[in-house]
Amino acid sequence: MSDDIPPEDMMAAEYALGLLEGEELLAARSREASDAAFAQEVVFWQDRLAPLLDEIDPQTPRAEVWERISAELESTGDSAEIVSLTARLRRWKIAAGSAAAAAVAAITLLVLSPAQQAVAPVPQEPVEAPLAASIPIGDTQLRLAVTYLPERQELLVSSSGLTADGVHDHELWLVPQSEDTPLLSLGVIEPGVERRVTLDAAVASEFADGSALLLTREPLGGKPEGVDAGPVVAEGRMQVI
């Protein structure tokens, strides 16, 4: 199975382990919300890989292990496969400190050659992890996918599949950690658009595991200044991925 895994299966597996980031993560979350087959593939990998977490003893490899892996990848040539594997190595290192990181050794058995399996990567140092929320839209199967990337202080918002009604807009809000701080607007949702927003430091500092998000119905253009936010139509919570 090591060389014949379709790219879409590989994306589902990496997504199930929490190894994607940036635009790849946004794309996977969008597909999960709109593509039933892909969502089932993610569940398949979650069920398949989760039991392996109990079978892998945590290890802390020496720093030179990462150096050997990188050196072997670079020495094999500048091919598309090596570029892909190098990107995955970077993601595995970013994933250090999470439960999914313990399963990295399992997925490497599916994607690396026998020579590379001898030094299957195991994370070394924990880093600040991204946060994500999948907000259900009413009674539909559509979801608003929100991902926060702390290292860039960026928010990725995917509203694929949503359509505008021409009468209202919807605004996304972050509930701050302090009850004395008012709701923080994260902007008006653009239906059918995948949007990247750079947050200022004050707003970024309010994001945490468990932070609540609210979606309100507003007049076109968003909440008018000087009035309360409109009715809440959906909500969700940020979680470490």
C-alpha positions, 0 to 999 in steps of 0.5 A: 500500500505504500506507493498506491494511495490516491491523493484524496485518501492521503489528504483524508488521512492527514486531515484525520490526524490533524497534520494539515495546515494553512490552505490545505487545512481550509481545503480539507475542511471545505471538502468535509462540509460539502463532499459526503464521500470525502467526509466518510473517508475522513471517518474511515481513517479516524477509525483505522488510525485511532486504535494505533495510538494505544499501541505506540509507546511515546519516544523522544528521539535525538535531534539528529534523527530529524536531520537524518530524515531531511538529509535523506529526502534532499539527497534523493533528488528534486522530484515532486514526490520528495517535495511532497514528503518534505512538506509532510515532514514539516507538518509532522514536526508542527504537530508535535505535542498532540495525540495525533502525533503519536500516530505519525509512525503508523501513517509513515508505513503507508507513504514512505519507502522501506529505507525511510521507514527505519527512521519513522519521524516522532515529534520532539517538541510541542508547539502552539497548535491551530484551532478550528470550528465547524459551525452547522448552518440550521438544519442543513448539511452545510457548515461554516469552517473556521480555522485560526493559525496562531503562528500567523495570527490569521483566520481562515473562513470557508463558507463554501455552499452557502448562498446569499438571500439578498436581504440579510448578511451574517456576521461572525463574532468571537466571544472574548474570555472576559465577560466584561469585554464585548463581542469581537467582530470577525467580519461579515461572511461572504457566501461561497467564499474562502476568506483569509483574515489577518487579525490584530494582536488584541483579537488574536490574543482572545482565541483559545481552546474552547472559545465560542463563536457566534453567527448573527443575522444582520442587515446588508453590510453587517451590524450597524454602528451603535446598535446591538448585534442581531439574533444568533442563528448558529454557534460553535466552539474552537478546538485544538487540531 
